[in-house]
Amino acid sequence: MGIFTRILGLFTQEAVPEAAADYYDLFAGRIVPTLYSGFVDAVVRELRCGKILDVGTGPGYVPIEIAKRNEEVFVDGIDLTRKFREIGERNARNAGVSARVHFETGDATKMPFDDSSYDMVISTGAMHHWKYPARVIDEMYRVLKPGGEAWVLDPNKECSREEWEEFLEKIVRLSGAGFFGRLWLRYGVRWEIKWNCYSRARIEEMARASSFGGCDIEIDGVYMTIKMRKK
């Protein structure tokens, strides 16, 4: 990782500002159910029943979608932005799944959950925001039950320019963003991916050094899914 990238990493925004939480919720509600639908389906196929933790859950749409598709799972979400707990609970009530979806405010490097308390841990689109990803990965290991898996979905910075252009056009359409929103999606997101996302080699290095001892990575266009199992 170059020195410039390291310096930028010091200023990585881990939490959505409280004042922007409602706007972010509006944006996420329009795109997340479609954008992460394949990932949600894969999680539902993997775990028929049990408890799931979603790290960096935002306003909670991924846990809500999982709970809607599988009535035998309970999903907790954790996020640094305090307001997302209130927003997530409201969204879960509106979706009719509040009995099986719960939200916490907290730091992913020191999560307020017991050891070996989850059957599966997931995260979508958050890893490149973590200032200390190695610590988060070890926390995922700690809260997982033996035999459980952590699945982390994050952008594949090594995908082709054409794939990214197609992806950005898709989220612009889904979001229904105005002029300034479209500018951010087209240019801000591209900058964020270029400088903040981790390469496959770096992720494999972090996984080997973690309590998991390694990972499998599946590439699907603009996304990669990092899968780590607790033995």
Biotite code that builds the C-alpha atoms (Angstrom):
import biotite.structure as struc

atoms = struc.array([
    struc.Atom([0.000, 0.000, 0.000], chain_id="A", res_id=1, res_name="MET", atom_name="CA", element="C"),
    struc.Atom([1.507, 3.366, -1.018], chain_id="A", res_id=2, res_name="GLY", atom_name="CA", element="C"),
    struc.Atom([2.245, 6.150, 1.455], chain_id="A", res_id=3, res_name="ILE", atom_name="CA", element="C"),
    struc.Atom([-0.404, 8.415, -0.136], chain_id="A", res_id=4, res_name="PHE", atom_name="CA", element="C"),
    struc.Atom([-3.054, 5.736, 0.325], chain_id="A", res_id=5, res_name="THR", atom_name="CA", element="C"),
    struc.Atom([-1.970, 5.274, 3.945], chain_id="A", res_id=6, res_name="ARG", atom_name="CA", element="C"),
    struc.Atom([-2.329, 9.005, 4.599], chain_id="A", res_id=7, res_name="ILE", atom_name="CA", element="C"),
    struc.Atom([-5.802, 9.040, 3.020], chain_id="A", res_id=8, res_name="LEU", atom_name="CA", element="C"),
    struc.Atom([-6.712, 6.090, 5.199], chain_id="A", res_id=9, res_name="GLY", atom_name="CA", element="C"),
    struc.Atom([-6.174, 8.188, 8.308], chain_id="A", res_id=10, res_name="LEU", atom_name="CA", element="C"),
    struc.Atom([-9.118, 10.317, 7.223], chain_id="A", res_id=11, res_name="PHE", atom_name="CA", element="C"),
    struc.Atom([-11.433, 7.489, 6.221], chain_id="A", res_id=12, res_name="THR", atom_name="CA", element="C"),
    struc.Atom([-14.930, 8.243, 7.483], chain_id="A", res_id=13, res_name="GLN", atom_name="CA", element="C"),
    struc.Atom([-16.055, 5.147, 9.360], chain_id="A", res_id=14, res_name="GLU", atom_name="CA", element="C"),
    struc.Atom([-19.443, 6.457, 10.454], chain_id="A", res_id=15, res_name="ALA", atom_name="CA", element="C"),
    struc.Atom([-22.108, 8.291, 8.479], chain_id="A", res_id=16, res_name="VAL", atom_name="CA", element="C"),
    struc.Atom([-22.538, 11.737, 10.135], chain_id="A", res_id=17, res_name="PRO", atom_name="CA", element="C"),
    struc.Atom([-25.644, 11.847, 12.338], chain_id="A", res_id=18, res_name="GLU", atom_name="CA", element="C"),
    struc.Atom([-27.023, 14.794, 10.357], chain_id="A", res_id=19, res_name="ALA", atom_name="CA", element="C"),
    struc.Atom([-26.842, 12.764, 7.137], chain_id="A", res_id=20, res_name="ALA", atom_name="CA", element="C"),
    struc.Atom([-28.408, 9.558, 8.497], chain_id="A", res_id=21, res_name="ALA", atom_name="CA", element="C"),
    struc.Atom([-31.943, 10.233, 7.248], chain_id="A", res_id=22, res_name="ASP", atom_name="CA", element="C"),
    struc.Atom([-30.713, 11.124, 3.765], chain_id="A", res_id=23, res_name="TYR", atom_name="CA", element="C"),
    struc.Atom([-28.534, 8.023, 3.712], chain_id="A", res_id=24, res_name="TYR", atom_name="CA", element="C"),
    struc.Atom([-31.552, 5.941, 4.740], chain_id="A", res_id=25, res_name="ASP", atom_name="CA", element="C"),
    struc.Atom([-33.568, 7.310, 1.830], chain_id="A", res_id=26, res_name="LEU", atom_name="CA", element="C"),
    struc.Atom([-30.744, 6.479, -0.572], chain_id="A", res_id=27, res_name="PHE", atom_name="CA", element="C"),
    struc.Atom([-30.095, 3.007, 0.900], chain_id="A", res_id=28, res_name="ALA", atom_name="CA", element="C"),
    struc.Atom([-33.774, 2.090, 0.923], chain_id="A", res_id=29, res_name="GLY", atom_name="CA", element="C"),
    struc.Atom([-33.890, 2.602, -2.832], chain_id="A", res_id=30, res_name="ARG", atom_name="CA", element="C"),
    struc.Atom([-30.792, 0.631, -3.777], chain_id="A", res_id=31, res_name="ILE", atom_name="CA", element="C"),
    struc.Atom([-29.848, -1.935, -1.099], chain_id="A", res_id=32, res_name="VAL", atom_name="CA", element="C"),
    struc.Atom([-32.712, -4.438, -1.566], chain_id="A", res_id=33, res_name="PRO", atom_name="CA", element="C"),
    struc.Atom([-31.805, -4.708, -5.261], chain_id="A", res_id=34, res_name="THR", atom_name="CA", element="C"),
    struc.Atom([-28.046, -4.192, -5.093], chain_id="A", res_id=35, res_name="LEU", atom_name="CA", element="C"),
    struc.Atom([-27.419, -6.843, -2.428], chain_id="A", res_id=36, res_name="TYR", atom_name="CA", element="C"),
    struc.Atom([-30.228, -9.222, -3.365], chain_id="A", res_id=37, res_name="SER", atom_name="CA", element="C"),
    struc.Atom([-27.855, -11.939, -4.610], chain_id="A", res_id=38, res_name="GLY", atom_name="CA", element="C"),
    struc.Atom([-25.761, -11.740, -1.454], chain_id="A", res_id=39, res_name="PHE", atom_name="CA", element="C"),
    struc.Atom([-28.869, -11.950, 0.745], chain_id="A", res_id=40, res_name="VAL", atom_name="CA", element="C"),
    struc.Atom([-30.095, -15.001, -1.183], chain_id="A", res_id=41, res_name="ASP", atom_name="CA", element="C"),
    struc.Atom([-26.713, -16.695, -0.696], chain_id="A", res_id=42, res_name="ALA", atom_name="CA", element="C"),
    struc.Atom([-26.801, -16.007, 3.056], chain_id="A", res_id=43, res_name="VAL", atom_name="CA", element="C"),
    struc.Atom([-30.321, -17.434, 3.329], chain_id="A", res_id=44, res_name="VAL", atom_name="CA", element="C"),
    struc.Atom([-29.214, -20.583, 1.494], chain_id="A", res_id=45, res_name="ARG", atom_name="CA", element="C"),
    struc.Atom([-26.151, -20.939, 3.716], chain_id="A", res_id=46, res_name="GLU", atom_name="CA", element="C"),
    struc.Atom([-27.887, -20.580, 7.083], chain_id="A", res_id=47, res_name="LEU", atom_name="CA", element="C"),
    struc.Atom([-31.309, -22.148, 7.460], chain_id="A", res_id=48, res_name="ARG", atom_name="CA", element="C"),
    struc.Atom([-31.734, -21.121, 11.108], chain_id="A", res_id=49, res_name="CYS", atom_name="CA", element="C"),
    struc.Atom([-29.780, -19.408, 13.862], chain_id="A", res_id=50, res_name="GLY", atom_name="CA", element="C"),
    struc.Atom([-28.304, -15.983, 14.614], chain_id="A", res_id=51, res_name="LYS", atom_name="CA", element="C"),
    struc.Atom([-26.576, -13.615, 12.204], chain_id="A", res_id=52, res_name="ILE", atom_name="CA", element="C"),
    struc.Atom([-24.617, -10.449, 12.945], chain_id="A", res_id=53, res_name="LEU", atom_name="CA", element="C"),
    struc.Atom([-24.370, -7.689, 10.321], chain_id="A", res_id=54, res_name="ASP", atom_name="CA", element="C"),
    struc.Atom([-21.350, -5.411, 10.870], chain_id="A", res_id=55, res_name="VAL", atom_name="CA", element="C"),
    struc.Atom([-21.726, -1.846, 9.556], chain_id="A", res_id=56, res_name="GLY", atom_name="CA", element="C"),
    struc.Atom([-25.433, -2.369, 9.095], chain_id="A", res_id=57, res_name="THR", atom_name="CA", element="C"),
    struc.Atom([-26.388, 1.250, 8.359], chain_id="A", res_id=58, res_name="GLY", atom_name="CA", element="C"),
    struc.Atom([-30.185, 1.657, 8.370], chain_id="A", res_id=59, res_name="PRO", atom_name="CA", element="C"),
    struc.Atom([-30.613, -2.107, 8.485], chain_id="A", res_id=60, res_name="GLY", atom_name="CA", element="C"),
    struc.Atom([-31.883, -3.105, 5.065], chain_id="A", res_id=61, res_name="TYR", atom_name="CA", element="C"),
    struc.Atom([-29.690, -6.209, 4.706], chain_id="A", res_id=62, res_name="VAL", atom_name="CA", element="C"),
    struc.Atom([-30.842, -7.732, 8.057], chain_id="A", res_id=63, res_name="PRO", atom_name="CA", element="C"),
    struc.Atom([-34.423, -6.843, 7.167], chain_id="A", res_id=64, res_name="ILE", atom_name="CA", element="C"),
    struc.Atom([-34.188, -8.528, 3.757], chain_id="A", res_id=65, res_name="GLU", atom_name="CA", element="C"),
    struc.Atom([-32.686, -11.662, 5.333], chain_id="A", res_id=66, res_name="ILE", atom_name="CA", element="C"),
    struc.Atom([-35.429, -11.819, 7.967], chain_id="A", res_id=67, res_name="ALA", atom_name="CA", element="C"),
    struc.Atom([-38.131, -11.341, 5.311], chain_id="A", res_id=68, res_name="LYS", atom_name="CA", element="C"),
    struc.Atom([-36.798, -14.316, 3.329], chain_id="A", res_id=69, res_name="ARG", atom_name="CA", element="C"),
    struc.Atom([-36.162, -16.678, 6.242], chain_id="A", res_id=70, res_name="ASN", atom_name="CA", element="C"),
    struc.Atom([-38.431, -16.818, 9.292], chain_id="A", res_id=71, res_name="GLU", atom_name="CA", element="C"),
    struc.Atom([-36.022, -19.120, 11.154], chain_id="A", res_id=72, res_name="GLU", atom_name="CA", element="C"),
    struc.Atom([-33.199, -16.607, 11.603], chain_id="A", res_id=73, res_name="VAL", atom_name="CA", element="C"),
    struc.Atom([-32.590, -13.751, 14.026], chain_id="A", res_id=74, res_name="PHE", atom_name="CA", element="C"),
    struc.Atom([-30.377, -10.904, 12.845], chain_id="A", res_id=75, res_name="VAL", atom_name="CA", element="C"),
    struc.Atom([-28.501, -8.274, 14.849], chain_id="A", res_id=76, res_name="ASP", atom_name="CA", element="C"),
    struc.Atom([-26.959, -5.226, 13.229], chain_id="A", res_id=77, res_name="GLY", atom_name="CA", element="C"),
    struc.Atom([-24.240, -2.969, 14.620], chain_id="A", res_id=78, res_name="ILE", atom_name="CA", element="C"),
    struc.Atom([-23.120, 0.447, 13.377], chain_id="A", res_id=79, res_name="ASP", atom_name="CA", element="C"),
    struc.Atom([-21.145, 3.437, 14.692], chain_id="A", res_id=80, res_name="LEU", atom_name="CA", element="C"),
    struc.Atom([-23.809, 5.973, 13.694], chain_id="A", res_id=81, res_name="THR", atom_name="CA", element="C"),
    struc.Atom([-26.136, 6.281, 16.681], chain_id="A", res_id=82, res_name="ARG", atom_name="CA", element="C"),
    struc.Atom([-29.164, 7.407, 14.681], chain_id="A", res_id=83, res_name="LYS", atom_name="CA", element="C"),
    struc.Atom([-29.087, 4.250, 12.570], chain_id="A", res_id=84, res_name="PHE", atom_name="CA", element="C"),
    struc.Atom([-30.333, 2.256, 15.550], chain_id="A", res_id=85, res_name="ARG", atom_name="CA", element="C"),
    struc.Atom([-33.550, 4.289, 15.646], chain_id="A", res_id=86, res_name="GLU", atom_name="CA", element="C"),
    struc.Atom([-33.893, 4.252, 11.861], chain_id="A", res_id=87, res_name="ILE", atom_name="CA", element="C"),
    struc.Atom([-33.206, 0.511, 11.629], chain_id="A", res_id=88, res_name="GLY", atom_name="CA", element="C"),
    struc.Atom([-35.791, -0.289, 14.298], chain_id="A", res_id=89, res_name="GLU", atom_name="CA", element="C"),
    struc.Atom([-38.359, 1.814, 12.440], chain_id="A", res_id=90, res_name="ARG", atom_name="CA", element="C"),
    struc.Atom([-37.549, 0.123, 9.144], chain_id="A", res_id=91, res_name="ASN", atom_name="CA", element="C"),
    struc.Atom([-37.833, -3.322, 10.761], chain_id="A", res_id=92, res_name="ALA", atom_name="CA", element="C"),
    struc.Atom([-41.240, -2.456, 12.211], chain_id="A", res_id=93, res_name="ARG", atom_name="CA", element="C"),
    struc.Atom([-42.451, -1.221, 8.845], chain_id="A", res_id=94, res_name="ASN", atom_name="CA", element="C"),
    struc.Atom([-41.267, -4.468, 7.244], chain_id="A", res_id=95, res_name="ALA", atom_name="CA", element="C"),
    struc.Atom([-42.988, -6.600, 9.914], chain_id="A", res_id=96, res_name="GLY", atom_name="CA", element="C"),
    struc.Atom([-39.779, -8.277, 11.140], chain_id="A", res_id=97, res_name="VAL", atom_name="CA", element="C"),
    struc.Atom([-38.995, -6.300, 14.319], chain_id="A", res_id=98, res_name="SER", atom_name="CA", element="C"),
    struc.Atom([-39.371, -9.427, 16.495], chain_id="A", res_id=99, res_name="ALA", atom_name="CA", element="C"),
    struc.Atom([-36.355, -11.013, 14.766], chain_id="A", res_id=100, res_name="ARG", atom_name="CA", element="C"),
    struc.Atom([-34.162, -8.010, 13.905], chain_id="A", res_id=101, res_name="VAL", atom_name="CA", element="C"),
    struc.Atom([-32.280, -5.999, 16.520], chain_id="A", res_id=102, res_name="HIS", atom_name="CA", element="C"),
    struc.Atom([-29.857, -3.087, 16.249], chain_id="A", res_id=103, res_name="PHE", atom_name="CA", element="C"),
    struc.Atom([-26.974, -1.864, 18.398], chain_id="A", res_id=104, res_name="GLU", atom_name="CA", element="C"),
    struc.Atom([-24.710, 1.164, 18.291], chain_id="A", res_id=105, res_name="THR", atom_name="CA", element="C"),
    struc.Atom([-21.077, 0.220, 18.681], chain_id="A", res_id=106, res_name="GLY", atom_name="CA", element="C"),
    struc.Atom([-17.512, -0.017, 17.444], chain_id="A", res_id=107, res_name="ASP", atom_name="CA", element="C"),
    struc.Atom([-16.777, -3.070, 15.291], chain_id="A", res_id=108, res_name="ALA", atom_name="CA", element="C"),
    struc.Atom([-13.277, -3.329, 16.793], chain_id="A", res_id=109, res_name="THR", atom_name="CA", element="C"),
    struc.Atom([-14.768, -4.011, 20.250], chain_id="A", res_id=110, res_name="LYS", atom_name="CA", element="C"),
    struc.Atom([-18.279, -5.320, 19.781], chain_id="A", res_id=111, res_name="MET", atom_name="CA", element="C"),
    struc.Atom([-20.605, -5.677, 22.798], chain_id="A", res_id=112, res_name="PRO", atom_name="CA", element="C"),
    struc.Atom([-21.387, -9.337, 22.130], chain_id="A", res_id=113, res_name="PHE", atom_name="CA", element="C"),
    struc.Atom([-20.344, -12.536, 23.869], chain_id="A", res_id=114, res_name="ASP", atom_name="CA", element="C"),
    struc.Atom([-17.754, -14.931, 22.496], chain_id="A", res_id=115, res_name="ASP", atom_name="CA", element="C"),
    struc.Atom([-19.106, -17.602, 20.129], chain_id="A", res_id=116, res_name="SER", atom_name="CA", element="C"),
    struc.Atom([-22.608, -16.105, 20.047], chain_id="A", res_id=117, res_name="SER", atom_name="CA", element="C"),
    struc.Atom([-23.366, -16.028, 16.294], chain_id="A", res_id=118, res_name="TYR", atom_name="CA", element="C"),
    struc.Atom([-23.808, -18.726, 13.675], chain_id="A", res_id=119, res_name="ASP", atom_name="CA", element="C"),
    struc.Atom([-22.760, -16.328, 10.909], chain_id="A", res_id=120, res_name="MET", atom_name="CA", element="C"),
    struc.Atom([-21.286, -12.821, 10.648], chain_id="A", res_id=121, res_name="VAL", atom_name="CA", element="C"),
    struc.Atom([-21.732, -10.681, 7.528], chain_id="A", res_id=122, res_name="ILE", atom_name="CA", element="C"),
    struc.Atom([-20.860, -7.224, 6.263], chain_id="A", res_id=123, res_name="SER", atom_name="CA", element="C"),
    struc.Atom([-21.757, -5.473, 3.019], chain_id="A", res_id=124, res_name="THR", atom_name="CA", element="C"),
    struc.Atom([-19.947, -2.484, 1.552], chain_id="A", res_id=125, res_name="GLY", atom_name="CA", element="C"),
    struc.Atom([-18.361, -1.423, 4.842], chain_id="A", res_id=126, res_name="ALA", atom_name="CA", element="C"),
    struc.Atom([-14.888, -2.957, 4.916], chain_id="A", res_id=127, res_name="MET", atom_name="CA", element="C"),
    struc.Atom([-13.216, -0.170, 2.932], chain_id="A", res_id=128, res_name="HIS", atom_name="CA", element="C"),
    struc.Atom([-14.408, 2.310, 5.591], chain_id="A", res_id=129, res_name="HIS", atom_name="CA", element="C"),
    struc.Atom([-12.786, 0.460, 8.510], chain_id="A", res_id=130, res_name="TRP", atom_name="CA", element="C"),
    struc.Atom([-9.695, 2.195, 9.892], chain_id="A", res_id=131, res_name="LYS", atom_name="CA", element="C"),
    struc.Atom([-8.551, -1.019, 11.552], chain_id="A", res_id=132, res_name="TYR", atom_name="CA", element="C"),
    struc.Atom([-9.839, -3.886, 9.401], chain_id="A", res_id=133, res_name="PRO", atom_name="CA", element="C"),
    struc.Atom([-7.575, -6.468, 11.041], chain_id="A", res_id=134, res_name="ALA", atom_name="CA", element="C"),
    struc.Atom([-9.161, -5.733, 14.430], chain_id="A", res_id=135, res_name="ARG", atom_name="CA", element="C"),
    struc.Atom([-12.659, -6.030, 12.981], chain_id="A", res_id=136, res_name="VAL", atom_name="CA", element="C"),
    struc.Atom([-11.809, -9.375, 11.389], chain_id="A", res_id=137, res_name="ILE", atom_name="CA", element="C"),
    struc.Atom([-10.537, -10.699, 14.722], chain_id="A", res_id=138, res_name="ASP", atom_name="CA", element="C"),
    struc.Atom([-13.713, -9.475, 16.438], chain_id="A", res_id=139, res_name="GLU", atom_name="CA", element="C"),
    struc.Atom([-15.770, -11.336, 13.843], chain_id="A", res_id=140, res_name="MET", atom_name="CA", element="C"),
    struc.Atom([-13.805, -14.455, 14.718], chain_id="A", res_id=141, res_name="TYR", atom_name="CA", element="C"),
    struc.Atom([-14.397, -13.936, 18.439], chain_id="A", res_id=142, res_name="ARG", atom_name="CA", element="C"),
    struc.Atom([-18.200, -13.623, 18.220], chain_id="A", res_id=143, res_name="VAL", atom_name="CA", element="C"),
    struc.Atom([-18.584, -16.521, 15.762], chain_id="A", res_id=144, res_name="LEU", atom_name="CA", element="C"),
    struc.Atom([-19.419, -20.012, 16.934], chain_id="A", res_id=145, res_name="LYS", atom_name="CA", element="C"),
    struc.Atom([-16.915, -22.732, 15.965], chain_id="A", res_id=146, res_name="PRO", atom_name="CA", element="C"),
    struc.Atom([-17.715, -23.833, 12.420], chain_id="A", res_id=147, res_name="GLY", atom_name="CA", element="C"),
    struc.Atom([-19.392, -20.512, 11.633], chain_id="A", res_id=148, res_name="GLY", atom_name="CA", element="C"),
    struc.Atom([-18.450, -18.323, 8.705], chain_id="A", res_id=149, res_name="GLU", atom_name="CA", element="C"),
    struc.Atom([-17.870, -14.610, 8.209], chain_id="A", res_id=150, res_name="ALA", atom_name="CA", element="C"),
    struc.Atom([-18.835, -13.247, 4.781], chain_id="A", res_id=151, res_name="TRP", atom_name="CA", element="C"),
    struc.Atom([-17.603, -9.774, 3.877], chain_id="A", res_id=152, res_name="VAL", atom_name="CA", element="C"),
    struc.Atom([-18.826, -8.208, 0.639], chain_id="A", res_id=153, res_name="LEU", atom_name="CA", element="C"),
    struc.Atom([-16.837, -5.212, -0.589], chain_id="A", res_id=154, res_name="ASP", atom_name="CA", element="C"),
    struc.Atom([-16.030, -3.564, -3.928], chain_id="A", res_id=155, res_name="PRO", atom_name="CA", element="C"),
    struc.Atom([-13.466, -5.217, -6.160], chain_id="A", res_id=156, res_name="ASN", atom_name="CA", element="C"),
    struc.Atom([-11.093, -2.363, -6.948], chain_id="A", res_id=157, res_name="LYS", atom_name="CA", element="C"),
    struc.Atom([-9.416, -4.482, -9.619], chain_id="A", res_id=158, res_name="GLU", atom_name="CA", element="C"),
    struc.Atom([-12.502, -4.842, -11.809], chain_id="A", res_id=159, res_name="CYS", atom_name="CA", element="C"),
    struc.Atom([-12.530, -3.297, -15.273], chain_id="A", res_id=160, res_name="SER", atom_name="CA", element="C"),
    struc.Atom([-13.438, 0.322, -15.949], chain_id="A", res_id=161, res_name="ARG", atom_name="CA", element="C"),
    struc.Atom([-16.356, -0.875, -18.067], chain_id="A", res_id=162, res_name="GLU", atom_name="CA", element="C"),
    struc.Atom([-17.745, -2.921, -15.170], chain_id="A", res_id=163, res_name="GLU", atom_name="CA", element="C"),
    struc.Atom([-17.550, 0.086, -12.870], chain_id="A", res_id=164, res_name="TRP", atom_name="CA", element="C"),
    struc.Atom([-19.215, 2.392, -15.371], chain_id="A", res_id=165, res_name="GLU", atom_name="CA", element="C"),
    struc.Atom([-22.100, -0.059, -15.751], chain_id="A", res_id=166, res_name="GLU", atom_name="CA", element="C"),
    struc.Atom([-22.363, -0.426, -11.969], chain_id="A", res_id=167, res_name="PHE", atom_name="CA", element="C"),
    struc.Atom([-22.412, 3.328, -11.355], chain_id="A", res_id=168, res_name="LEU", atom_name="CA", element="C"),
    struc.Atom([-25.111, 3.796, -13.981], chain_id="A", res_id=169, res_name="GLU", atom_name="CA", element="C"),
    struc.Atom([-27.171, 1.152, -12.197], chain_id="A", res_id=170, res_name="LYS", atom_name="CA", element="C"),
    struc.Atom([-26.992, 2.784, -8.771], chain_id="A", res_id=171, res_name="ILE", atom_name="CA", element="C"),
    struc.Atom([-27.719, 6.210, -10.267], chain_id="A", res_id=172, res_name="VAL", atom_name="CA", element="C"),
    struc.Atom([-30.896, 4.767, -11.789], chain_id="A", res_id=173, res_name="ARG", atom_name="CA", element="C"),
    struc.Atom([-31.917, 2.943, -8.617], chain_id="A", res_id=174, res_name="LEU", atom_name="CA", element="C"),
    struc.Atom([-31.263, 5.905, -6.330], chain_id="A", res_id=175, res_name="SER", atom_name="CA", element="C"),
    struc.Atom([-33.285, 8.471, -8.240], chain_id="A", res_id=176, res_name="GLY", atom_name="CA", element="C"),
    struc.Atom([-30.674, 10.978, -7.036], chain_id="A", res_id=177, res_name="ALA", atom_name="CA", element="C"),
    struc.Atom([-30.798, 14.642, -7.972], chain_id="A", res_id=178, res_name="GLY", atom_name="CA", element="C"),
    struc.Atom([-28.022, 16.549, -9.728], chain_id="A", res_id=179, res_name="PHE", atom_name="CA", element="C"),
    struc.Atom([-25.585, 16.724, -6.802], chain_id="A", res_id=180, res_name="PHE", atom_name="CA", element="C"),
    struc.Atom([-26.376, 13.189, -5.746], chain_id="A", res_id=181, res_name="GLY", atom_name="CA", element="C"),
    struc.Atom([-25.569, 11.974, -9.251], chain_id="A", res_id=182, res_name="ARG", atom_name="CA", element="C"),
    struc.Atom([-22.270, 13.879, -9.181], chain_id="A", res_id=183, res_name="LEU", atom_name="CA", element="C"),
    struc.Atom([-21.314, 12.157, -5.933], chain_id="A", res_id=184, res_name="TRP", atom_name="CA", element="C"),
    struc.Atom([-22.315, 8.732, -7.202], chain_id="A", res_id=185, res_name="LEU", atom_name="CA", element="C"),
    struc.Atom([-20.388, 9.136, -10.448], chain_id="A", res_id=186, res_name="ARG", atom_name="CA", element="C"),
    struc.Atom([-17.237, 10.751, -9.106], chain_id="A", res_id=187, res_name="TYR", atom_name="CA", element="C"),
    struc.Atom([-17.165, 10.530, -5.311], chain_id="A", res_id=188, res_name="GLY", atom_name="CA", element="C"),
    struc.Atom([-17.817, 6.791, -5.276], chain_id="A", res_id=189, res_name="VAL", atom_name="CA", element="C"),
    struc.Atom([-15.145, 6.235, -7.941], chain_id="A", res_id=190, res_name="ARG", atom_name="CA", element="C"),
    struc.Atom([-12.600, 8.143, -5.839], chain_id="A", res_id=191, res_name="TRP", atom_name="CA", element="C"),
    struc.Atom([-13.587, 6.254, -2.715], chain_id="A", res_id=192, res_name="GLU", atom_name="CA", element="C"),
    struc.Atom([-13.122, 2.877, -4.400], chain_id="A", res_id=193, res_name="ILE", atom_name="CA", element="C"),
    struc.Atom([-9.821, 3.889, -5.973], chain_id="A", res_id=194, res_name="LYS", atom_name="CA", element="C"),
    struc.Atom([-8.217, 5.009, -2.720], chain_id="A", res_id=195, res_name="TRP", atom_name="CA", element="C"),
    struc.Atom([-10.012, 3.195, 0.108], chain_id="A", res_id=196, res_name="ASN", atom_name="CA", element="C"),
    struc.Atom([-10.762, -0.310, -1.108], chain_id="A", res_id=197, res_name="CYS", atom_name="CA", element="C"),
    struc.Atom([-8.311, -3.119, -0.452], chain_id="A", res_id=198, res_name="TYR", atom_name="CA", element="C"),
    struc.Atom([-6.723, -5.248, -3.134], chain_id="A", res_id=199, res_name="SER", atom_name="CA", element="C"),
    struc.Atom([-7.266, -8.988, -3.167], chain_id="A", res_id=200, res_name="ARG", atom_name="CA", element="C"),
    struc.Atom([-3.641, -9.532, -2.156], chain_id="A", res_id=201, res_name="ALA", atom_name="CA", element="C"),
    struc.Atom([-3.973, -7.199, 0.841], chain_id="A", res_id=202, res_name="ARG", atom_name="CA", element="C"),
    struc.Atom([-7.186, -8.871, 1.991], chain_id="A", res_id=203, res_name="ILE", atom_name="CA", element="C"),
    struc.Atom([-5.599, -12.315, 1.762], chain_id="A", res_id=204, res_name="GLU", atom_name="CA", element="C"),
    struc.Atom([-2.643, -11.016, 3.765], chain_id="A", res_id=205, res_name="GLU", atom_name="CA", element="C"),
    struc.Atom([-4.934, -9.664, 6.509], chain_id="A", res_id=206, res_name="MET", atom_name="CA", element="C"),
    struc.Atom([-6.933, -12.891, 6.628], chain_id="A", res_id=207, res_name="ALA", atom_name="CA", element="C"),
    struc.Atom([-3.792, -15.030, 6.964], chain_id="A", res_id=208, res_name="ARG", atom_name="CA", element="C"),
    struc.Atom([-2.589, -12.861, 9.848], chain_id="A", res_id=209, res_name="ALA", atom_name="CA", element="C"),
    struc.Atom([-5.987, -12.993, 11.586], chain_id="A", res_id=210, res_name="SER", atom_name="CA", element="C"),
    struc.Atom([-7.413, -15.589, 13.949], chain_id="A", res_id=211, res_name="SER", atom_name="CA", element="C"),
    struc.Atom([-9.121, -17.174, 10.925], chain_id="A", res_id=212, res_name="PHE", atom_name="CA", element="C"),
    struc.Atom([-5.741, -17.950, 9.363], chain_id="A", res_id=213, res_name="GLY", atom_name="CA", element="C"),
    struc.Atom([-6.936, -17.438, 5.791], chain_id="A", res_id=214, res_name="GLY", atom_name="CA", element="C"),
    struc.Atom([-9.892, -16.851, 3.508], chain_id="A", res_id=215, res_name="CYS", atom_name="CA", element="C"),
    struc.Atom([-11.544, -17.744, 0.231], chain_id="A", res_id=216, res_name="ASP", atom_name="CA", element="C"),
    struc.Atom([-12.419, -14.900, -2.129], chain_id="A", res_id=217, res_name="ILE", atom_name="CA", element="C"),
    struc.Atom([-15.149, -15.057, -4.751], chain_id="A", res_id=218, res_name="GLU", atom_name="CA", element="C"),
    struc.Atom([-15.119, -12.370, -7.453], chain_id="A", res_id=219, res_name="ILE", atom_name="CA", element="C"),
    struc.Atom([-18.329, -11.310, -9.168], chain_id="A", res_id=220, res_name="ASP", atom_name="CA", element="C"),
    struc.Atom([-17.720, -8.271, -11.354], chain_id="A", res_id=221, res_name="GLY", atom_name="CA", element="C"),
    struc.Atom([-17.565, -5.156, -9.181], chain_id="A", res_id=222, res_name="VAL", atom_name="CA", element="C"),
    struc.Atom([-17.801, -7.083, -5.912], chain_id="A", res_id=223, res_name="TYR", atom_name="CA", element="C"),
    struc.Atom([-15.727, -9.601, -4.040], chain_id="A", res_id=224, res_name="MET", atom_name="CA", element="C"),
    struc.Atom([-16.980, -11.801, -1.212], chain_id="A", res_id=225, res_name="THR", atom_name="CA", element="C"),
    struc.Atom([-14.395, -12.727, 1.406], chain_id="A", res_id=226, res_name="ILE", atom_name="CA", element="C"),
    struc.Atom([-15.340, -15.928, 3.225], chain_id="A", res_id=227, res_name="LYS", atom_name="CA", element="C"),
    struc.Atom([-13.616, -16.935, 6.468], chain_id="A", res_id=228, res_name="MET", atom_name="CA", element="C"),
    struc.Atom([-14.436, -19.973, 8.602], chain_id="A", res_id=229, res_name="ARG", atom_name="CA", element="C"),
    struc.Atom([-13.853, -20.390, 12.325], chain_id="A", res_id=230, res_name="LYS", atom_name="CA", element="C"),
    struc.Atom([-12.506, -23.874, 12.966], chain_id="A", res_id=231, res_name="LYS", atom_name="CA", element="C"),
])
